[in-house]
Amino acid sequence: MVISPSVVEEFGTELATLGWVSGLLVAGSLATGDYLPGVSDLDLVALVEGPVDEARQATLVELHRHLDAGAGAGLHLGCVYVDTALVLDVQVRHPTWTHGQLVQRILSGITRAELVRHGYAIFGSAPRDVFPPMTADDVRAAARAELTGYWAWAARRPWLWWDPLIADLGLTSMARGRHALGTGELLTKTAAVQQADAPAWLIDQLAARRRGERVSSPRLRTALIAWRDARRTVAGARRERR
């Protein structure tokens, strides 16, 4: 049985009391067994009965801010709020709490694959009873969409890669994307570190940071390696799409 951090259970209790949230589902590294406290984000999906209007959004912002300042401090708890009537619409944007703010985002194909293949419910229906199955070709399509979407945008902006967080995320995301395109299977972030297209010294440093160690890498060299990797991987994903 998967053991969730206590804050996830507390969050589920708070959502259930609202009366209009019918389920809380776990995706991301917590679902795949790759969760590292203080390192990994908590990626959650809440199922909502009816639209999340302004009043509901205000309630959620207050709830998240209270949680982030208390039991969830430093745990990077994020949640996508999906109207159950729109579960099958892969293009619609849903209210999403991430990094201290409520934004509008789609529920990505990769997150959907994590849910149906590895996810579980804190309360409500199991993910595989809510979302349709994700075949290997569906996973490939989801990975291609992320690579040719956000990551193509980022690859056109080399200055973004000066941020060490973006460089690390890019290197692991490119490895995960290549693995998904080639196999139709998901790859955890920890495993992706070892498949990063980077020198051995940088892979060792990525692995140390994944373990929560305070290790830094040469900023300019790392940015250049990660940016070039993204450009190559995005170009490969575009060629496969043709």
N, C-alpha and C positions, 0 to 999 in steps of 0.2 A: 504493500500500500504506500502511495506517495504521501510524504509528510510535508504539508505547506507551512511556511512561516506563520507564526501566530497572527501577524498583522493582516494576512490574507483572510483568515477566518473572522477576525474582528471586522474587517471591511465588508465581508459577506453578510454578517449580521446587521450591520448598519444599512446596507442596501436593501435587505429583505424587509426591514421595517418601513421602508418608504411606501410600499404597497403597489408600486408600478414597475418594479424590477423583478422579473420572474426567474432569473438565473444568473450565476456568476461562473464563468469558465476560465480555465487556466491554459495559457499557451506559452510560447517562448521556452527559455532554458529550464524553467521550473517544470514544464510539461515533459521535456525531452530528457530530464535527469541530469542536466548540465548546469544546474543553478549553483552559484557560488555567492554566499552572503556577503554583501558589501561591494561586490563586483558586478554581478548580473542585475539587470532590470527585472521587475516583476510585470509580466505582460498578461493582462487580464481582459476578458470580454464580458460585458454585462448585457443581458437580454432584457429589452424594455418593451412593455406593452403600450404602444402608442408613441407618437413623436416626442422627442425631447425638446419641448418648447422653452421659451426664455425663463419661465418660472422654474422648470425642472433643472435647467442648466445652472441657475443661480443656487439651487439646493446642492447640486453636485459640486460646484466650485467651493462652497462653504465646507462640505464634507471632506473634500480632498485637502483643502488647506489645513483643516483641523488635524487630519490624519498625518499629513506631511510634517507638521510641526510637533507631532507627538509620537505615536507608536511606529509610524512609517518614516521617521526622519532618516535620511540617508539611504533609504532602500529603493528609491526610484520606482515607486509603484505607479504604473500607468494603466489606463482602462479605456477601451472603446465601448461606446454605448450604442447598441444595435437594436433598432426597432424590429421586432420579430416579423412584422409584415414585409420587411425589406431584406431579409436574410439572404435571399437568392440574387439580389441585385448587387453585382460585384463592382459597379461603378459609383454607387451612391456614397456620399461622404457622411460620416457619422461623428457626433461630438466625441472628442477623444482627449482625455486628460494625460498630458505628457510634460515632464520637466517643468512643473509648476504652472501650467496654463491649459485652458480648454481650447482646442483647435478642432477643425473639421478635416477628417481624413477618411479614406476608404479603408475597409478591412482587407488587407492585402491577401493575395493568393497564398503566399508563404505562411501567413498566420492561419489561414483557413486549413492549410495542409497540416500544420502543427496541431491544430485543434482536433481534426478528425483522425489523425494517426496516433497522436500521443496525449491529447488533452483530456482533462477531467473536470467535473463540476464540483464547485464548493457547495452550491445548492442548485436545484432545478434539474433539467434534463441533461443527459450526457451530450457532449459535442457531436458525436456521430449520429445522434438522434435529431439534431437540429440542422446540421450542415450536410450537403451531399458529399459522397466519397470523392477523394482526390486521387486520380490515377497517376502513373508515372509521367504520362504526357501532360497532365494537368500541372504537375510539379515543375516540369520543364518550362511550360508556358508561364507559370508564376515567376520563376527565376528570370526568364527572359524579359518579362515585363518590368521587373525591378531594375535589371541591368540597363535596359534601354530607356527607362524612365528616369528615376531619381539619379542613378549613378551616371547616366549619360550627361545629365545636367551638371553634376558635380565635376565630371571629367573635363568639362568645358571651362571650368573655373579653377585654374591651378592654384590660385592664392588660398583657396579653402583648405588645401592639404597642408598648409603651414601649421594648422591646428593638430597637435599630436593625437587628439581623440578621433578626429576625422581620418587621419592616416591609419591608425590602428583598426578602426571600424572598416575602412575601405579594404585593407589587406585581408581581413577575415571574411568580409562580405564577398569579395571577388573569389576567394577560395570556395566559399559555400555556393556561389552562383555557378562556377565551373563544374563543381561536383553535381549539382542538381541538373544542369544541362546534360551532363554526360551519363548520369545514372538514373535520373528520375527520382532520386532519393534525397532526403534532407541530411544535412551535416551539421553537427553541433559546432558552436564557436570554439570550444576547446580543441576539437579534432581539426577544425579549419586552420588553426594557428600552425599546425604541423604541415599543412598543405599550402601555406602562403607562398606566393612567388616572390621570395625575398632571400637575401643571404642568410647563412646559418646563424651569424651573430644577431641579426635582427629577429629571426624566429625565436631564438633563445630569450631575447628581451621581451618579445610579445607574450611568450609563454609565462614569463615571470610576472608580467602585469596582469595576465589572466588569472594568476594565482593570488593576486592582490598585493604583490610586492611593489615597493616604490623603486622602480627601475626606469631610468630615462634613456632615450635613444638620441643620437645626433639628429637635431631637428630638421635641418635642410636635407640631409641625405635620406632620411626616412620619408619626408614629404615627397621627394622626387621619385623614390622607389615606388611608393604607394600610388602616386598620380599616374606614373607610366603603366603600372599594373592595371589600373582602372581603365585607362585608354585602350590597352590591348584587349582586356576582357570584354569591354563594351563593344569594341569593333567585332570581336568574334561572335558575340551574341547577335549582333545585327546581321552578320553574314549568314548565320544559321536561320534567321527568320525569313530570309529571301527564298 
